[in-house]
């Protein structure tokens, strides 16, 4: 019996992966950096430190990752300041349904917890989440299962009693290894052949997830 639903944040609740892609691409173009699209795909779902290591592996040990991140971050937050935080289709409807039906609701994001809270408060949806686990709260980030194991432990459920909603390949590997039932709602990346067997279901939007849960 499913008792809890644990969400990823970027690319699931908010259309922020797309904003990151635009910002990274703009800085990469200015700095004449090649292969940023491939690097982005590898970094989706990863923590700050793991992302830094991916950049150093691709662009060399002397690459100024912090400088790149600062430039891209200014573009990212300028976009949000100008246009607002983009919320994904079905977020409000699904969260309201889960709360009404008594599901425990958690969030497990590679983003640091303070950043998670900032986004949730801006979107006025923080109240829905009983448990929030940020990337700075675990030793090993996605694709390691630790973050989803912690989320289930804090929610007081077995992983087999929880559904995870993810968009990234690293996040899916993390949740599947932890033993959750993984629902993928693709954002920037479609599931690869090795990912498909890890999925419980795949839907185009959170509205479809809601419709599925209503039939359970």
N, C-alpha and C positions, 0 to 999 in steps of 0.2 A: 504493500500500500504506500502510495506517495504522500509524504507528509510535508515536504519542503521543496522550494524552488530557489536555486542559487543562480544569480545573474553575473555575467561578466559586465563590464561597464562600457568601455570604448568600443564602438561598433555594434553594440547590442542595445543599450539604453540611449546612447547619444551618437550622432553621426560625426564623431570627432576623428575617426581614423582617416576620413576623407580630408578633413582640414589639415591633419598632420601630413598627408601625402602632398597636398598643394604647397604647404610651407617648405617641406623638405626639398621638393622639386625646384622651387624658386631659388632657394639658397644654393642647391647643387648646381643649378645653371649659372648663377653668379660666380661660383667658385670653380667652374669647369670640372665638376666631379662626375665621373661616369658610373653607370650601374646603380643609380640610387633606387630605381624601381625594384630591382632584385634585393637590395639591402632592406628596403621597406618591408617587403613580403616576409623576409626572415625575422624582422624585428617585431612584427605585429604580435601582441600578447606578451612580449617580454618585459622584464623590469628595466629600470634605468641602467643598472650595472651590466646586465646581459646585453642590452642594446649597445652600450659603449664598447663591449668586447667584440661584437659583430662588426662595428665600424672600424675598429683597430685591425681586425683580421682582414677586412676588405681593402682599407685605404692605407694601412701601414701603422706601425707602432707610434710614429711621430704625429699622427693626425690629430688636429685640435678639435676633439669631439665636443668639448665644453663650449668652444667658440661657435661651432656649428649649431649646437643645441640652443644657445642663447639667441642667435639670429633667427632660427626657425621658431623658437618660442615666442618672440616678439610678433612675428607674423600671425601665429596661431591665435594668440590672445587678442590681437588687433581685430582679427576676423570675428571672434566671439563678441568683442566690445561693439563692433559695428553692426553685426547681424543677429546677435543673440546666440545662445547655446542651442544647437540643432538637436531636437529630440526625435528619436526614431518613431516611426508609425506603430501605434498600438501600445506604447509604453503605459499611458494612463489607464487605458481600458484593461490591460492584463493585470497591472498591479492592483487596481480596484477589485477585480474579480478574485484574485488570489486572497486578498484581505477579507473579502466577503465570505469566502468559502473556508476560511480558517487555516490556510496554508502558512507555514513558517516561511519567511522571505529573507534571503541573505544575498550578499554581494561579495564577490571575490575578484579583485582587480589587481593587475600588476602595477597600477598607478599608486603612488604613496597615499596613505589614508587621508591626509589633509586635503590633497587634490580631489580625491573622491568626494569627500564631504562638501567641498566647495561647489562642485558640479551638482550634487544632489540638492543642495540648498537653493542654488540658483534656479533649478528646475522645479523646486517645491515638491520633491518626492522623497525626501530623507525619512519622513515618518513611517514609510512603508517597511523599512528594513530593520529587522531585529538584530542582525549581525552584519558587520562590515569588516572585511579583511583586506587590508591594503598590502601592496608589494613590499613595503618596509616592515611588515610584521612577521615575515617568514624569512628563513635562511636561504631557502632554495625557491626560485620563482618558476613560473610556468616555463617549460612543460613538466617540471617536477610536480607530483601530486600534492605536495605539502599544503598549498594554499586552500585547496578544496577539502582536504582532510580536516584542516583547522576550522573551516566554515561549518562543516557538518558537526564537528565536535561541539562548537559553540552554540549551534542551533539545537543540539540534543537529539540528533537523528543519525541513523546509520546511513552511509553513503548510498546503499541500495534503496533507501526510502526517499531519496532526493533526486530531483531533476536539475540538470545544469543547462543553462542557455548560453551558448558560446557562438562566436563568429570566427575565431582564429584557430589555426591548426595547432599552435602551441597550447592554447587553452583547452582544446578538445583532447589533446594527448594528456594533459594534466588531469582533467576531470574524469576521463575514462580510466586512467591508472588508479585514481582514487576510488573508483567503483560507483560513480554516479551514473544515472541514466542521461546520456548527452543528447540534447536537441541542438542542432545547428541552424542558425539563421544567418546565412552567408552575407557578408558585407563587401569587402574588397576582394576576397579570395573565395573561390569555389573549392569544395572538398576534393582532395587528391585520392588516388586509388587506395592508398594505405590508410586513409582517414575514414572512408566509407564504412568499413566493418565496425568502427568504434561508435557509430551513430545509432541512437535509438530511433530518432526521427530527424527529418530535415524539412524546414518550412521557409517560405519566402518572407514572412513578416511575423511580428509578435501577435498580430490579430489572428493569424492562422494557428499559432500556439494556443491562444485562448480558446479557439473553436475546438481544437483537439482535446484540451483539458475538460471542456464542457461535456464531451462525449465519453469521458472515462468513467 
